[in-house]
């Protein structure tokens, strides 16, 4: 009986201590979207664990797709951007993509348009976490609203 009690206490302790840490790194639901199961890939190497790579696909009420990715941990590193206000393209060697660096919810963000693929929005959630939203059918406003909603829930 004592052994079962000790195991129960240990399991409860792990859940209570580990729960908040696990909950902090997730891709939350977005109102107005149906979400598929979240996929998680550890960022690990023989030298240690360096975070996690999460991805999840969402469908809007109009069946438009939104793919979210969260890279989090020391292995992911920070989102590196140009100066806020930078607007540029990838010419002469690229495919006509345009980029804009701005602030979203007080965080550095980059909005990219790729004519043949769609749009993406990358936001620095914190020093070692970057949220990226991509869609071939949603516009900038929808991506910004989804990102802000997700960041509030993280």
Secondary structure as GFF3:
##gff-version 3
##sequence-region A 1 154
A	DSSP	alpha_helix	2	24	.	.	.	ID=ss1
A	DSSP	beta_strand	33	35	.	.	.	ID=ss2
A	DSSP	beta_strand	39	45	.	.	.	ID=ss3
A	DSSP	beta_strand	48	60	.	.	.	ID=ss4
A	DSSP	beta_strand	65	72	.	.	.	ID=ss5
A	DSSP	beta_strand	87	89	.	.	.	ID=ss6
A	DSSP	beta_strand	98	104	.	.	.	ID=ss7
A	DSSP	beta_strand	107	114	.	.	.	ID=ss8
A	DSSP	beta_strand	118	126	.	.	.	ID=ss9
A	DSSP	beta_strand	129	135	.	.	.	ID=ss10
A	DSSP	alpha_helix	140	153	.	.	.	ID=ss11
###
